[in-house]
Amino acid sequence: MAQAALFVLPLLAALCTAEPSVYFKEEFSDGDAWAQRWVESKHKGDYGKFTLNAGKFYGHEEKDKGLQTSQDARFYAVSSRFDSFSNKDKTLVIQFTVKHEQNIDCGGGYVKLFPSGLDQSGMHGDSEYNIMFGPDICGPPTKKVHVIFNYKGKNLQINKDIRCKDDQFTHLYTLIVRPDNTYEVKIDNSKVESGNLEDDWDFLPPKKIKDPEAKKPEDWDERAKIDDPEDKKPEDWEKPEHIPDPDAVKPEDWDEEMDGEWEPPVIQNPEYKGEWKPSQIDNPNYKGKWVHPEIDNPEYSSDSSLYHYESFGVIGLDLWQVKSGTIFDNFLITDDETHAEEYGNQTWGVTKEAEKKMKEQQDEEDRKKQEEEDQKRKEEEPQEEEDDDDEEEEKEEEKEEEEEEEEAPLKDEL
Ligand SMILES: *[C@@H]1O[C@H](CO)[C@@H](O)[C@H](O)[C@H]1NC(C)=O
């Protein structure tokens, strides 16, 4: 008994304080060492390179360093392994930050969570994963957050549209999947979508289907209104739409031989009533719209473990980017929603304001520089009459640009 208590008590204590399990965490805070933890796929020979970078503007030069895509129009494929775990009976939280500082036109910003069996050096776009989550942008029509679950070998997209952020700042993306088969998506620690897995993905066939035996009866009348059978077209209804203008007179100089026979111009007949239509009455046989009766779908069987995966073992960035520059940072995989929120606050939360400020200052400096250049260009504009010859003009412009480029370093020294 006493011995059993020795084991049980610490266990109880652990349950009560509910220490969060952190399965994976990556902040890139140890310089080049990340390259030991992240494996580049060899599936293709020309994957784009990730560099460790805080970007052009940031909240904290060291803390904001993350993996940045550095080459345009490339596929990227890196992944990092952690101790395999299952989310059975546990909440799963996947969280990371994404910063599209390049003003992204088209490119992925999502992560994939793979089962532990993944061969990292052979990872590619079709490698089987459990969950894919995060923003994806391609032109104005595609600006969404993917939440894709693999279920029995099929990748299932969410049936709802979740918009992602498309500005140049760092944003925090969080996916929570709970053992009661509910989920939540947060951006910047605010809920943007939630619900349950069965409703928002096509994991299972529908519970109800239309009864294949049921048919609409032949005599089912769905017309709410019908023509009034009593209504008859009045005898004097028909009138031509156009008539000769009764006020028109043949011009005095009209020459029948030269101009042909004179005919008055045609005008709209004020008595024309258009097409006759009988008036409408309520249909005495109206039965309303026929509703196809539903039955329980024999194909349906519930599954209370839609959320569940046997193993998670690798997180990967498997992306295509047209314009590179996206920075990924602050990865966290845990079983604790509150811990994830706290961690988001301590990372994204503490640097976002300073990042914004730095960007605003840079924008202001750029604006001033542009103004000065515009002013200078105006002053240097040749005062003589413009030459009409386009070629000459072009040459002159080219020369001006060259001159400006030469002057630029001087300005920086001042
Ligand atoms: C995170 O920060 C927000 C805003 O300051 C705050 O409301 C929230 O309670 C914080 N969450 C945690 C878990 O500390």
The ligand as an SDF file (V2000), in Angstrom:
LIG
                    3D

 14 14  0  0  0  0  0  0  0  0999 V2000
   -2.0250   36.9700  -23.9100 C   0  0  0  0  0  0  0  0  0  0  0  0
   -2.0950   38.3660  -24.0950 O   0  0  0  0  0  0  0  0  0  0  0  0
   -3.4140   38.8600  -24.1490 C   0  0  0  0  0  0  0  0  0  0  0  0
   -3.3350   40.3360  -24.4950 C   0  0  0  0  0  0  0  0  0  0  0  0
   -2.4440   40.9980  -23.6830 O   0  0  0  0  0  0  0  0  0  0  0  0
   -4.1090   38.6090  -22.8200 C   0  0  0  0  0  0  0  0  0  0  0  0
   -5.4230   39.0730  -22.8580 O   0  0  0  0  0  0  0  0  0  0  0  0
   -4.0900   37.1160  -22.5520 C   0  0  0  0  0  0  0  0  0  0  0  0
   -4.6440   36.8560  -21.2680 O   0  0  0  0  0  0  0  0  0  0  0  0
   -2.6870   36.5570  -22.6070 C   0  0  0  0  0  0  0  0  0  0  0  0
   -2.7640   35.1290  -22.4920 N   0  0  0  0  0  0  0  0  0  0  0  0
   -2.0570   34.4210  -21.6260 C   0  0  0  0  0  0  0  0  0  0  0  0
   -2.3290   32.9590  -21.5860 C   0  0  0  0  0  0  0  0  0  0  0  0
   -1.2350   34.8950  -20.8990 O   0  0  0  0  0  0  0  0  0  0  0  0
  1  2  1  0
  1 10  1  0
  2  3  1  0
  3  4  1  0
  3  6  1  0
  4  5  1  0
  6  7  1  0
  6  8  1  0
  8  9  1  0
  8 10  1  0
 10 11  1  0
 11 12  1  0
 12 13  1  0
 12 14  2  0
M  END
$$$$
